[in-house]
């Protein structure tokens, strides 16, 4: 029988798989930094290539927080203006967004202070895909962190995005925001050894104890994916499907190369 028929295909290589992803060194490094950020407040920055696990790291982190002590404000920005960003934040705070920017900022600031002082909840604003934020929107963020003469940190901000975000923040116009970043990490792809461990973890979680990828296939996978978890998942599933179709017991280098072509990697 083909190798995929010995276990459930949908149990393999699905993200996020918390019990396995948290063992990856890069995600553990992010988790440690974000825990510090939650305790001490301020601004954090997490960057990485597409599929490196940035959003997964953020989700794993927020899942560990006490919901009675923290309120997560999650904004997934794709396009729009600074006003659109403020409206999204207002909606996350369960507010009816005001029409004008100045009113929106005051509205958001008031809600943030009330969360801290009345409900004893600290809000954490997560801006995912933050590399897509236009300059005016990024310039707006430091204003949300200022509360008159009060030095208290009522709002924690986490920016998550692709490497372009770091280059954008290096511009002089964003110095006010850049100076506030106290915690940062760039997610790299897995090393060759980490890729082997990742494959074993995912297969074990699906009830498979024996290796299904031979050495040459694992090396080819590393070269094709550069260790990016999402690419690994896609290529592994494609390779396993092709191996099952050819009644192979393991994924060889030849099958892996065919899978890479089909997966467009």
C-alpha angles and dihedrals in degrees: 000000000000115000096247093062092069095069142015111288092207090059092066130090098346118152132254099033098164099192091057104030093057089062093062110105096228094050091046089054090051092047092053092051094046092050087056089048092052091051098045101026126214130105129326133188128203120179136172144141121285108290096014092123103260097138091040090055091050092049093048089050096049091047089064095054123101105247091210090060101036135042115202116215106192119193120180103194119201105156142332141083137302087264090056090053092051091049091052090051091048091052091050086055089053091248131141099240117241118233100238129060097234092050090047093053092050091045092052093044091052093050092048092052092047091052091054099041104033105028096027089228121138113214120223113198112205115194106194120194086020091162085077093059111114117234094258090055093050090048089055095059098073088055089060089054095054119086106182110265093336112116093197117118101231095165132044117204126202118188115199122185152114123296090271087075092066091051091048092050090051090068117106092240090065098047092111090059096038092054090057094057106109101163126040141159137175115214112222126193119269119276119242091262093046090052090057090050092047093053091048092049094050093046092047090051087055091051098260118130102172122076113257098186119066122221095264091049092051091049090049090049091053092051093047097046103031085222095294106152097217091052090047091053093049095046094044093053092047092048093049091050092051091047090052091049091053092045091241119158094212138021110257129195090261092054090045092054091051089049092050090054092048093045089050094236 
